[in-house]
């Protein structure tokens, strides 16, 4: 299974991640590589918990990520 993850730079240093297809599935790390590894482990744990609760693992639907430039006068 593959899931899209979003990695954010943390204000206090390091990084944190979220998995949009798995609400409540987050992780963190000091480096991006560490965050990726920790997120993989978080996803595995999340899916095991769903299985134990007899809940089917969500299949990720198409996810599009983009940027939009806006210009607001005075900002």
N, C-alpha and C positions, 0 to 999 in steps of 0.2 A: 504494500500500500504506500502511496505517496500523499503527503499533505503539504500545502503551501504554508510557509511560516513567514512572519514579519519580524524583522529584527530592528530594534530601536536602540539608540545610544542613550544610556541612563545619565541623568543629571549628575549623580554622585560618582560617576565613572563606571566603566564596564558597559554591558549591554543587557537587554532583556528581550524576550521573544514572546510571541503569541501565535496561536494556531486558530485561524478564523473558523475552520470547519469543526473544531472541538472547543466549544465555549468552556471557559474556565481552565484551559490548558495553557500554562505560561511557564517560562523558565528564565534563567539568567546566567551570566558568566562574565569573567574578566576580559576575555577576548572573544572575537567572533567564532573562532574554532571551538572554544570551550562552550560557548552559547549553543552552537549547532549540536554538539555532542549531548549537552544537558537537555536540549529540546527533544532530541531523538528519544532519550530515556523517559522524558515526561510524556511523550506521545505513547510510548509503549506501556507505561504505567496507566495512563488514561484509558487505553483500549482494553487492558486487562481488567480494570475496574468495571468498564461497561459490560464486558463479557460475564464477569461474576454477577452483575446485576441483571443478566439476561437481556441486555439492550444491544441491538445491532450496532456495529461500528458504522458511523456516518461515512458515506462516500462523498468525497469533495466534488461539488459541482464547479463549473467554470468560474474562475475568479480572475477578474481583471483589475490590475493596479495601474494607475496613471497619475499624472500631475496636471493641474489646471492653473494657469497663471491668471491672477486677477489684479487689477489695479484700482485702489480705492483712494480718491483724493484725500490728502491730509494724513495718510498713513505711510 
